[in-house]
Amino acid sequence: MNRNRKPTLSDVRESILSYFLTYAYRPIWIGQIAIVVGRSCEEAEAFLDELAEAGDIRSQTSDGIKTYRLVTALKKTALRERLGVPGVMPAILPAFWSPMGIIILIDVDEVLADFQGAAFDVIARVTGRRHSREECKQWEMFGQFLQPEERKPVFAEIRKPGFCSALSPLPGAQEGVKRLQELGEVYAVTSPFRSEPWVHERTKWLEDHFGIQESNVVFTSAKFLVTGDVLLDDRPDHILKWEAKHPHGHGLLWHLPNTAGQHDDIDRVHTWDEVIRRVRRIVRIRRRDRELEEECQRHPWAMAEILSEASGRR
Ligand SMILES: [Mg+2]
């Protein structure tokens, strides 16, 4: 097939269809794509004008060339019906695409910082009972190990200045973060413990132990609101909510004994080597997506063929 030939109406229709099927859930990419129609292809132009009039795409003319831009309206049922698309085929959806390089979001407690170890020390001091990580049966450890009347004195200790800054980095975490920083932009996303010095101490701790600057630290319990390509967290809830909000993001559940045997539906990682392998794969996919995008932009009328070849290779 000559990829540089003049487009026909069928090329345009097929390109939009393939594009729609492949990238319907990728609003960033959709917002950037522009289909340029050759002046000789009146049929195709009329078809696109019709879509533009319906508000599904936008058109503009510059230097005598009319450009049509597909917008997020591609998700509109009306356009789907007009193009005769019954639904989206997830099997050919690319993993994700992000224009600024890969963004890796990392939880802090129990992924980078040994919060549980320090909390077990506090519990032992306050109650006289020594517990261990292996005994944890649920994500929220305090509910399992503390009587209601013991919560207040234990939390008072954890809220004291110095607790957060004295946490030890978990084995392998510093090296792991360093390797991730070579693959993308790393942000710490952490829910602050309700205590006055926590945010200040955690920010300094992340910079001192991991070289993560203040500008790359996000304090929130609503982690699903933070956009990124990967979220590494030990809490299944966070991963599930985040993946639901970011369908092209990849959630990695850091393995802890307290979540063992639960949530087989989440991608679980046990070591930093596993994390790096997953992230490297994601970087590879993204790079391939970018090449694919460039190829489609060079030959917009062969988009159907390019995407179909690519989905066959996946
Ligand atoms: Mg955590």
Residues whose N, C-alpha, C, O or C-beta is under 5 A from the ligand:
A	BS01	MG	D107 V108 D109 E110 D234
